[in-house]
Amino acid sequence: MILIVGGAYQGKGELALKLAGGDRERIVFNVHERIQAGLRAGKTREEMEAELLLEASSKEEKILTADEVGCGIVPVDAGLREYREVTGRILCVLAKEAREVYRMTAGLPIQIKG
């Protein structure tokens, strides 16, 4: 698995497409949005971690992208704080399991693992 994290609109999708040789089937875009949808559906952090790890461990290596949601002002809303915490913790697990991890800033990839 390859994990690409960074701020919104920083070039994560473009890097993922490049690393996948243009094969969109290998890419799981916007993991942070899947986590948010999972929370709304009542899933636990553990359930979502297991689903993402299972998907990422498919025969063909997957590339996952996610917005960095842990920087900035702490949300006042308890639900948004939970989303931010759960997303951060899941991304830590994914990064630990990933073969490569990239951080995108201003369109520039910085390889931080692999």
JOVENGI-V375703 format. One record per helix or strand of 2 or more residues. SS is the DSSP state (H for helix, E for strand). FROM is the first residue (numbers start at 1). TO is the last residue. If there is no record, write none. Layout:
# JOVENGI-V375703
ss: [SS,SS]
from: [FROM,FROM]
to: [TO,TO]
This chain:
# JOVENGI-V375703
ss: [E,H,H,E,H,H,E,H,E,E]
from: [2,12,24,27,31,45,63,78,100,108]
to: [6,19,26,28,40,56,67,97,105,113]
